[in-house]
Amino acid sequence: MKKILLTLSLLFAATYIFAQKDKSKDNEIQKRADSVGQGGNNEIKLNLLNTVLGLAEVNYERIIADNQGFGLAASISVTDKPVYDDYYNFIISPYYRVYFGKQKANGFFVEASASVVSGDQPQYMFNPNNYTFTKLEDKTLTNFGLGVAVGFKFLTRNGIIGELFLGGGRLLGENTLNRGYPRLGISLGKRF
């Protein structure tokens, strides 16, 4: 009986000692991350891909846990030409992300989003006498949509962020621009 009790107490002591080392190591990692700029919970990013295509997008993300974040992406058209085969005026997308990397809010992620999308839909009238179309004034439509995306976030030691993501969403309602909208980009930003 004494041997069993001694073995259990040694096992408990070893477990307690190793648990303390792990916590101190986690604190050490967090302090190091804070000192080089990775420890912040806020991120500002510019979507370079959409901006080059004519739909300037800025993202703000708040990290709420080591593997989760909430964000808001705001896009506005900077051209009169169609972007992604549609005439978007603006897209506002709040999103939620879950990260699967080993570092804080880093690595592979899955995103769910909801969006408000506004754009101009060209209107035409068909003339059956001479089989031609006459262009009318564009109709501005605003719709709500739901979407998903997957991507990868890269984080440097000084808090610079690079991000690649690909996804899309579906607009809801009868009177829509196009049934879908894009959620993709190559972003560059800073964690603070």
Secondary structure in CASP SS format (residue, H / E / C, confidence):
PFRMAT SS
TARGET T0000
AUTHOR 0000-0000-0000
METHOD secondary structure of the structure
MODEL  1
M C 1.00
K H 1.00
K H 1.00
I H 1.00
L H 1.00
L H 1.00
T H 1.00
L H 1.00
S H 1.00
L H 1.00
L H 1.00
F H 1.00
A H 1.00
A H 1.00
T H 1.00
Y H 1.00
I H 1.00
F H 1.00
A H 1.00
Q H 1.00
K H 1.00
D H 1.00
K H 1.00
S H 1.00
K H 1.00
D H 1.00
N H 1.00
E H 1.00
I H 1.00
Q H 1.00
K H 1.00
R H 1.00
A H 1.00
D H 1.00
S H 1.00
V C 1.00
G C 1.00
Q C 1.00
G C 1.00
G C 1.00
N C 1.00
N E 1.00
E E 1.00
I E 1.00
K E 1.00
L E 1.00
N E 1.00
L H 1.00
L H 1.00
N H 1.00
T H 1.00
V H 1.00
L H 1.00
G C 1.00
L E 1.00
A E 1.00
E E 1.00
V E 1.00
N E 1.00
Y E 1.00
E E 1.00
R E 1.00
I E 1.00
I E 1.00
A E 1.00
D C 1.00
N C 1.00
Q E 1.00
G E 1.00
F E 1.00
G E 1.00
L E 1.00
A E 1.00
A E 1.00
S E 1.00
I E 1.00
S E 1.00
V C 1.00
T C 1.00
D C 1.00
K C 1.00
P C 1.00
V E 1.00
Y C 1.00
D C 1.00
D E 1.00
Y E 1.00
Y E 1.00
N E 1.00
F E 1.00
I E 1.00
I E 1.00
S E 1.00
P E 1.00
Y E 1.00
Y E 1.00
R E 1.00
V E 1.00
Y E 1.00
F C 1.00
G C 1.00
K C 1.00
Q C 1.00
K C 1.00
A C 1.00
N C 1.00
G E 1.00
F E 1.00
F E 1.00
V E 1.00
E E 1.00
A E 1.00
S E 1.00
A E 1.00
S E 1.00
V E 1.00
V E 1.00
S E 1.00
G E 1.00
D E 1.00
Q E 1.00
P C 1.00
Q C 1.00
Y E 1.00
M E 1.00
F E 1.00
N E 1.00
P C 1.00
N C 1.00
N C 1.00
Y C 1.00
T E 1.00
F E 1.00
T E 1.00
K E 1.00
L C 1.00
E C 1.00
D C 1.00
K E 1.00
T E 1.00
L E 1.00
T E 1.00
N E 1.00
F E 1.00
G E 1.00
L E 1.00
G E 1.00
V E 1.00
A E 1.00
V E 1.00
G E 1.00
F E 1.00
K E 1.00
F E 1.00
L E 1.00
T C 1.00
R C 1.00
N C 1.00
G C 1.00
I E 1.00
I E 1.00
G E 1.00
E E 1.00
L E 1.00
F E 1.00
L E 1.00
G E 1.00
G E 1.00
G E 1.00
R E 1.00
L E 1.00
L E 1.00
G C 1.00
E C 1.00
N C 1.00
T C 1.00
L C 1.00
N C 1.00
R C 1.00
G E 1.00
Y E 1.00
P E 1.00
R C 1.00
L C 1.00
G E 1.00
I E 1.00
S E 1.00
L E 1.00
G E 1.00
K E 1.00
R E 1.00
F C 1.00
END
